[in-house]
Structure formats: C-alpha cells, structure tokens
Amino acid sequence: MMNFRSLFAAAWMGIQHDLAWTTPAASLLLNVVAPFASVMTTSIIYWFGASHGTTGFDPTHLAYILVGATLYAHIAAYAWVPTVAIAEGKNLAVFPHIYLTSRSTAVYLAGRALSSFVISTITSMLALAAAYFVLGVFFHTGIPLIVTPLSLALLAVALLVNIPGALGLGYLLGSYSLYASKFEWSLPGYVAGLLMVFSGALFPPTTLPWPISSAAAALPYTLFISAARDAIIYGHLADYAYSLLFCAVGGLIMLAVCLRIYLAAEKRARRDGVLDRRLA
Amino acid sequence: METRPWFRTMRARALVRLWSIFGEPLWVVVNMGFPVLSSLAFSLLYLSIGAGSYVGFAVLGGVMVSFWGNVLWSMASQFNWDKQEGLFEIYLTSPAPISAILIGMSAGGILATVPSAVIVTVIGWALFHPVVSASWGAVALTFGLTLASLYALGMTLSSLYLVYGREAESMNNVLQEPVSMLSGVYFPSIGQFSPFPFALQVAASLIPLTIGMDALRKSLFFAEGVGAVWLDLVLLAVMAVVFLGISEFSLRALERKGRRDGTIAVRIR
C-alpha cells in the first residue's frame, strides 16, 4: 500500500516536472511537436525513396512506417526517464533525499517512468493522428489504418504490455546513471537511435545481418511494435496475440533482470560514495 | 592594436571548447551517438525500399545533424547555462567583446564536431558505399557557408534564449526535430522533389540548413558546380551576416534591459 502511495506521488511529481513549466495545454502541445516532426521525417523519407526507387509507393507500407516511427519514439520517450530522474536529481540534490526516505528509489523511478508513459502515450497518439491527416493531404492518398473500438483497445493493451520491457531498459540505463555524471545526457539519443535500428520500427529486422537480425526480432520492443501493427494495420489477431505474448514474457524477464542490476548498482554506488556526486 | 583583444578573446573561448572536447575523448562518442544511429537507420530504410541510390542523402544528413545538434545544445543554450553558472555576468563586466566570445564559441564548436562528423561519414561510406558525383569546390564552399550561417543562427538563438529561463531546454527539444524535418536533412524539402506545399517550402527556406542541405546534395551527388548553386551560396552568405547582426543587436538590447531590470545576475528563473 505504501509502495503504491509512493508510486503515485512519484508519478504526480513527474507530471508536474514535465508539464508544469508552462500551462498544461501548451506543454502537451509542445510535446507533440517533436514526435510529429519525427514521424513526418521518416514517412517522407519512405515516400521519397519509394517513389524514386524500385518498389514504388505503397500506402500500406506508409502505414507500417507511420506506426513504427510513432511507437519507437514513444518507447524512447519514457524508457530514458529514470536516467534523467537520477542525473537531474543528483544535480539538484533531490535524488540523495529520495534515497534517504524509507521507500526504494526503484519505486520513485517507476513512478517517474509511468507518468512519462502517460504523457508520451497522449502525445504519441496525437502526433500519429496529426501525421495521418497531414501525410494524407501531402501525398493525396488514404493511409489504411484500422480505427475501430476493438483495434484501439488492442493497441491500448499492447502499449500497457510494453511497460515492463521499457521500464527494464530504464532501470538498466539508470544503473549507469548512478555512476555517470557527464555522459548520461547523451543516452536519449542513443536509446532513440538504437530503437530506430533494432526494433523493426522503420524496416523489418531481417534487413539487418544475421545474427543481429535474430536478436532484434526477439526484443520485446520489436514484438510490441509488431503487435501494434497487427492491431491497427493488418487486423491479424492471431499474430497480434503471438507477438504480445512474447513481448510480455520478454518484457517481464527484462524487468526482473534489470531491476536486480539496478538494485545491485545502487548498493554499490552507496558503498563507493557516488550517490550524491554531481561532477565526475 | 584594437583587434588584438578581440582575437585573444575569440581564441580563448574557442580553446575552452576544444579542450573540453579533446581533453575528454569520450565526448566524441557522446556526440556521435544520435547522428550515427539515425543515419544508419535511414540508410537501411532507403535500402529496404529499393532506393539504395539515395543512401548518400542519409549519410550526409547524419553529418549535418551533428552540426545542427552542436548549434542547438552548445551554442543556443550556452549563454543560458553560462548565466546559471555565473559566467555570463563575468563576460559582460570584462572588456572581452561579446562578438568575439560568440565567434570563438562557434569556431570551437565546429572544430569539436568535426570528429563526430568524420566518424558518421566513415561509417556511412564503409557500410553503404553511397554513389558520389561531386563538384568538390562547390561542396567545400557550400559546406563552409552553411556552417557559417548555421552558427550565426545559433548566436541569434543564444541571445534570444537569455530571455527565457529554464524553458530554453524545452525550446531546444521543440526545435530540434521540426527544423530537421523542414530543412530536409534526409530528403529534399525544397524544389521539385519536395512533398511540401509551396508556402511551406518558402518558410523552410528561411532556415540556413534548408538552403545548405539543398546545395550540398546538388553539388555532392549531382556534380553541380558553383555556377549552378550560386544563388544558394549568396543566400547562405546573406543569412550569415543577417543572423550575426541580429545576435549582436539582441545581445546589446538584452544587456541594457538586464541592467535596467536588475536581472543579469539572476541565475535561475
């Protein structure tokens, strides 16, 4: 019960941190701009390449890119939050104080990540909707997305099932952040870039050389994006269930392993005296 | 004699930036992360859709994104961070000319970003062998003028960001992706291959990166010489001068306002 209260308190703090620097509406709107632009960039690259390449433009492939580009940015947006919560927290002396309380810092980081998940879900979906309409106008084409209560419910379930895997990644990066005091700011770029390449967001993992392609195909994030595509592009329920099941299993394993790594790193960081270290 | 303090200040500010990067080589690894991975991802995207002949666009985009990232995070935000650290008031009270500090920061920033840009190029060329048909003189001239105008834009933003407090970082996050999109870093955003309506292309052309990318693609991949891209070069030169003037003017105006309102030494708002 106490952990739930702490979780909600941390999540509320995250909402305040991310949205309260200006009015909530303006802040939400500004948070939509980056994912919208990112989705547009990727979709336009596809349009340009396919129109002038050998395959030709296919609206279904555009939908594939649109969904993938939206979702990798969504994962990246909240998976790195534990990193920034630690880095910024150490810089402003918030993190050592959280450590001193009776609750685990892992609960605090989970709360911060969950608040960011909520914000990112809203902004990603708004970005997807905006890009869907704008690209339709730019390319004079309909983009075949299945928008029904069932497909949206399936997408929502997929978004929730992906949380453990993304949180696991967050803990893993957080373990690094406990020790780092310089380079943690570059992690968002690395996380977003790695997800772009390895999560099947923009092209099938089979494009990558073996054995990287096999490893990429087994990542929970790849399976999540695949399940989301099955839900709102192809309507393949059996494939959706298969991908989601393996996403859930992989995500839970990742969360368990990465949480252990984080807790061990935290224990060691205290022993090494770096929990409140601001500069390397 | 009058120019000496100006050059000494510029060199000193540039050296600070160079030492900060080359004194800790891991910074190169930090800076190259997103440009390398995004250029890799977009190259693979081009390949996966049978458009391998355009892979060079993705590699060139990765190179220029390195510089654009440096302009945003190491130029635009810099005075705001300097203010938070208490350095900005020292700049203003010292005899160091502010324009020399800005130019020094830019020169240092460009040199410090070169290793990351080179790594993006080498990895891109080694993995994808993009087809290049270059007019090297035009490429060099375009590249130089693009950087000059881009860093002049960074100087303007750095002075404008002083008006903001902690919002500056959020503004950077908001600006980074849309400018990359509008500028056509990875695809042509102006001209006959652009997907954008004419009005949006005109708006995008106000960003130096848009003109620079367009001219770089023409000269690097389609062997168009100075004669073919001269208008782009003139525009880039004009933008560099205009942005430089705006930054100088706005810094002076903000300094006067800061003195009047007593906010120059206010570190965090």
Interface residues (C-beta under 8 A of the other chain):
Chain A: W21 T22 L30 V33 A34 P35 A37 S38 M40 T41 T42 I44 I45 Y46 W47 F48 G49 A50 H52 G53 T54 T55 H61 I65 F138 F139 K182 F183 W185 S186 G189 Y190 A192 G193 L194 M196 V197 L202 F203 P204 T207 L208
Chain B: E24 L26 W27 V29 V30 N31 G33 F34 V36 L37 S38 L40 A41 F42 L44 L45 Y46 L47 S48 I49 G50 A51 G52 S53 Y54 A58 R166 E167 S170 N173 V174 Q176 E177 P178 S180 M181 V185 Y186 F187 P188 F193 P195 F196 P197
